[in-house]
Amino acid sequence: MDPPPKDAAPSDERHLDIDDASEGGKTLDEENIRECLQDAEELKQEGNEYFRAKSWNEALTAYRRGLGRLPKRKVSKGKEKAVIERDEDLEAPQQEPTDKDKDPEGITDATPPLDIDCAKARAILNANIGACYVKMGEHEQAVRACADALLDDPQYIKALQRRAQSNEMIGSWSSLSSAQEDYNTLLTLLAPSSSQAEEVQRALQILKPRVEEAQKREMGEMVDKLKGLGNKILGNFGLSTDNFKFEPNGQGGYSMNFAR
């Protein structure tokens, strides 16, 4: 079985919209949504089997097909929330995180149960897609997939963990800073005495000097590029950036001196 192109969705990955009209001119009703949820669940289980067999591409295809069977996520218009309970997704830790009682954004107390079920299914499928990309070493794709999962459930612990770990692997200043943010969010969601919270604390300790190093490196690269551009322009006048010296002025700023 040939693996799917990295950025191309399978032909049947078409999100259904509850508000879209069907061929008969009727909106997607509850029975249709339940059928879509059942299809998505079956494809998720198929993907899980492939994942356990370490067939990452096949698992990815199944999860994306399952996602395509679900209605699109509705844009959140309020801050009221309601509880969403998740089924197990991939690679569940031995101690289940205490995120079952956390509230997803955009789900209110008046939200229909089927909408909650769809949000739950989308979050799990996107997180599982992220897990596939992690295994394939496609960490930027993993970050995107986990971000999609977090749109449906911003307090989804496994999605936060995977996104943070993939951002660590990317290693840029912005990615490492994003990983820091996710780890800090995790500390607010995990029980302080849990082993996972301890792991997150250790990850943050290791991450801090990496963020500072990446910041220093990228700032240095940016300054070098700006100097190169400045030298190109100033060269027309027989000058270079070395003719301009910046020194602290003692007031939190810098003074510029010109020297031949």
C-alpha positions as CSV (number, residue, x, y, z in Angstrom):
1,M,0.0,0.0,0.0
2,D,1.5,3.3,-1.1
3,P,1.8,6.0,1.6
4,P,-0.3,9.1,1.1
5,P,1.4,12.3,0.1
6,K,2.4,14.2,3.2
7,D,0.2,17.2,2.6
8,A,-2.6,15.7,0.5
9,A,-5.8,14.6,2.1
10,P,-7.2,11.3,1.0
11,S,-10.0,11.6,-1.6
12,D,-12.8,10.8,0.9
13,E,-11.5,13.3,3.6
14,R,-14.4,15.7,3.2
15,H,-15.7,17.4,6.3
16,L,-19.5,17.4,6.6
17,D,-21.2,20.5,7.9
18,I,-24.3,20.3,9.9
19,D,-25.5,23.5,8.3
20,D,-24.7,22.4,4.7
21,A,-27.6,21.2,2.6
22,S,-27.5,17.7,1.3
23,E,-28.4,16.6,-2.2
24,G,-32.1,16.4,-1.2
25,G,-32.0,19.9,0.1
26,K,-32.2,18.8,3.8
27,T,-29.7,19.7,6.5
28,L,-27.7,17.0,8.2
29,D,-30.0,15.5,10.8
30,E,-29.2,13.6,14.0
31,E,-29.4,10.2,12.3
32,N,-26.9,11.3,9.7
33,I,-24.6,12.7,12.4
34,R,-24.8,9.4,14.4
35,E,-23.9,7.5,11.2
36,C,-20.9,9.8,10.7
37,L,-19.8,9.3,14.2
38,Q,-20.0,5.6,13.9
39,D,-18.0,5.7,10.6
40,A,-15.4,7.9,12.3
41,E,-15.2,5.5,15.3
42,E,-14.7,2.5,13.0
43,L,-12.0,4.3,11.1
44,K,-10.3,5.3,14.3
45,Q,-10.2,1.7,15.5
46,E,-8.8,0.7,12.1
47,G,-6.1,3.4,12.5
48,N,-5.4,2.1,16.0
49,E,-4.7,-1.4,14.6
50,Y,-2.4,0.0,12.0
51,F,-0.7,2.2,14.7
52,R,-0.1,-0.8,16.9
53,A,1.4,-2.6,13.9
54,K,3.7,0.4,13.4
55,S,2.2,1.1,10.0
56,W,2.3,4.9,10.4
57,N,1.2,5.9,6.9
58,E,-1.8,3.5,6.9
59,A,-2.8,4.6,10.4
60,L,-2.6,8.3,9.3
61,T,-4.8,7.6,6.3
62,A,-7.4,5.9,8.5
63,Y,-7.5,8.7,11.0
64,R,-7.7,11.3,8.3
65,R,-10.6,9.5,6.7
66,G,-12.3,9.3,10.0
67,L,-11.8,13.0,10.5
68,G,-13.3,13.6,7.1
69,R,-16.5,11.9,8.1
70,L,-17.2,14.4,10.9
71,P,-18.9,17.8,10.8
72,K,-16.5,20.7,10.8
73,R,-15.8,22.5,14.0
74,K,-18.1,25.4,14.7
75,V,-16.4,28.7,15.5
76,S,-16.7,29.5,19.2
77,K,-18.8,32.5,20.1
78,G,-18.8,32.4,23.9
79,K,-16.8,31.5,26.9
80,E,-19.3,29.3,28.7
81,K,-18.1,25.7,28.9
82,A,-19.3,22.2,29.6
83,V,-17.5,19.0,30.4
84,I,-16.3,16.7,27.6
85,E,-15.2,13.2,28.5
86,R,-12.7,11.5,26.3
87,D,-12.3,7.9,25.3
88,E,-8.8,6.5,25.3
89,D,-6.6,7.7,22.5
90,L,-3.2,6.4,21.5
91,E,-0.4,5.7,23.8
92,A,-2.3,6.3,27.0
93,P,-0.1,6.7,30.1
94,Q,-0.4,4.1,32.9
95,Q,-1.8,6.8,35.1
96,E,-4.6,8.5,33.2
97,P,-4.3,12.3,33.4
98,T,-6.8,14.1,35.5
99,D,-8.2,16.0,32.5
100,K,-11.5,14.3,32.2
101,D,-13.2,17.0,34.2
102,K,-11.6,19.9,32.3
103,D,-13.8,22.1,30.2
104,P,-13.4,22.5,26.4
105,E,-13.7,25.9,24.8
106,G,-16.7,26.7,22.7
107,I,-19.0,24.0,24.3
108,T,-21.7,25.4,26.5
109,D,-24.2,23.8,28.8
110,A,-26.8,24.2,26.0
111,T,-24.6,22.5,23.4
112,P,-26.4,19.5,21.9
113,P,-24.9,16.2,23.0
114,L,-24.1,15.2,19.4
115,D,-22.0,18.4,19.0
116,I,-20.0,17.4,22.1
117,D,-19.5,13.9,20.7
118,C,-18.3,15.4,17.4
119,A,-15.9,17.7,19.2
120,K,-14.6,14.8,21.2
121,A,-14.1,12.6,18.1
122,R,-12.3,15.4,16.2
123,A,-10.0,16.1,19.1
124,I,-9.0,12.4,19.5
125,L,-8.5,11.9,15.8
126,N,-6.4,15.0,15.4
127,A,-4.3,14.0,18.4
128,N,-3.8,10.5,16.9
129,I,-2.8,12.1,13.6
130,G,-0.3,14.1,15.6
131,A,1.0,10.8,17.1
132,C,1.5,9.4,13.6
133,Y,3.5,12.4,12.5
134,V,5.6,12.1,15.7
135,K,6.5,8.5,14.8
136,M,7.3,9.6,11.2
137,G,9.6,12.4,12.4
138,E,7.3,15.0,10.9
139,H,7.3,17.3,13.9
140,E,5.9,20.4,12.2
141,Q,3.0,18.4,10.9
142,A,2.5,17.0,14.4
143,V,2.4,20.5,15.9
144,R,-0.3,21.4,13.4
145,A,-2.4,18.3,14.1
146,C,-2.2,18.8,17.9
147,A,-3.1,22.4,17.5
148,D,-6.3,21.3,15.6
149,A,-7.1,18.9,18.4
150,L,-6.7,21.7,20.9
151,L,-9.1,23.9,19.0
152,D,-11.8,21.4,20.0
153,D,-10.4,20.9,23.5
154,P,-7.8,23.4,24.7
155,Q,-7.1,21.4,27.9
156,Y,-6.4,18.1,26.1
157,I,-3.4,16.9,28.0
158,K,-2.1,14.4,25.5
159,A,-2.3,16.9,22.6
160,L,-0.5,19.5,24.7
161,Q,2.2,16.9,25.6
162,R,2.7,15.9,21.9
163,R,2.8,19.5,20.7
164,A,5.3,20.5,23.3
165,Q,7.6,17.5,22.6
166,S,7.4,18.1,18.8
167,N,8.2,21.8,19.3
168,E,11.2,20.8,21.3
169,M,12.4,18.6,18.4
170,I,12.0,21.5,16.0
171,G,14.3,23.5,18.2
172,S,13.8,27.1,17.0
173,W,13.4,29.9,19.4
174,S,9.7,30.3,18.7
175,S,9.1,26.5,18.9
176,L,11.0,26.1,22.1
177,S,9.1,29.1,23.6
178,S,5.8,27.5,22.5
179,A,6.9,24.3,24.2
180,Q,7.5,26.2,27.4
181,E,4.0,27.7,27.2
182,D,2.4,24.2,26.7
183,Y,4.4,22.8,29.6
184,N,3.3,25.6,31.9
185,T,-0.3,25.0,30.8
186,L,0.2,21.3,31.7
187,L,1.3,22.2,35.2
188,T,-2.1,23.9,35.7
189,L,-4.0,20.8,34.6
190,L,-2.0,18.0,36.2
191,A,-2.2,17.0,39.8
192,P,0.9,18.6,41.5
193,S,1.9,15.3,43.1
194,S,1.6,13.2,39.9
195,S,4.6,11.7,38.1
196,Q,3.6,13.5,34.9
197,A,3.8,16.9,36.7
198,E,7.3,16.0,37.9
199,E,8.3,15.1,34.3
200,V,6.9,18.4,33.1
201,Q,8.9,20.3,35.8
202,R,12.1,18.5,34.6
203,A,11.3,19.3,31.0
204,L,11.0,23.0,31.9
205,Q,14.3,23.0,33.7
206,I,16.0,21.5,30.7
207,L,14.2,23.7,28.3
208,K,15.0,27.1,29.9
209,P,18.7,27.2,28.8
210,R,17.8,25.9,25.4
211,V,15.3,28.8,24.9
212,E,18.0,31.3,26.0
213,E,20.6,29.8,23.7
214,A,18.2,29.7,20.7
215,Q,17.2,33.3,21.4
216,K,20.8,34.4,21.5
217,R,21.7,32.5,18.4
218,E,18.8,33.7,16.3
219,M,19.2,37.3,17.5
220,G,22.9,37.1,16.5
221,E,21.9,35.8,13.1
222,M,19.4,38.6,12.6
223,V,21.9,41.2,13.6
224,D,24.5,39.7,11.1
225,K,21.9,39.9,8.3
226,L,21.0,43.5,9.2
227,K,24.7,44.4,9.2
228,G,25.2,42.7,5.9
229,L,22.3,44.7,4.4
230,G,23.6,47.9,6.1
231,N,27.1,47.3,4.7
232,K,25.7,46.8,1.2
233,I,24.0,50.2,1.4
234,L,26.7,52.1,3.2
235,G,29.3,50.7,0.9
236,N,28.1,53.0,-1.8
237,F,29.3,55.9,0.4
238,G,32.6,54.3,1.4
239,L,31.2,53.5,4.8
240,S,30.3,50.3,6.8
241,T,28.4,49.5,9.9
242,D,31.7,49.4,11.7
243,N,31.8,53.2,11.5
244,F,28.8,53.3,13.8
245,K,29.4,52.4,17.5
246,F,26.5,51.9,19.9
247,E,27.2,52.3,23.6
248,P,24.9,52.2,26.7
249,N,23.9,55.7,27.7
250,G,23.2,54.8,31.4
251,Q,19.5,55.5,31.0
252,G,18.5,52.1,29.6
253,G,19.2,53.1,26.0
254,Y,22.1,53.5,23.6
255,S,24.0,56.4,22.1
256,M,25.5,56.2,18.6
257,N,28.9,57.5,17.7
258,F,30.4,57.8,14.3
259,A,34.0,57.0,13.7
260,R,36.2,56.7,10.6
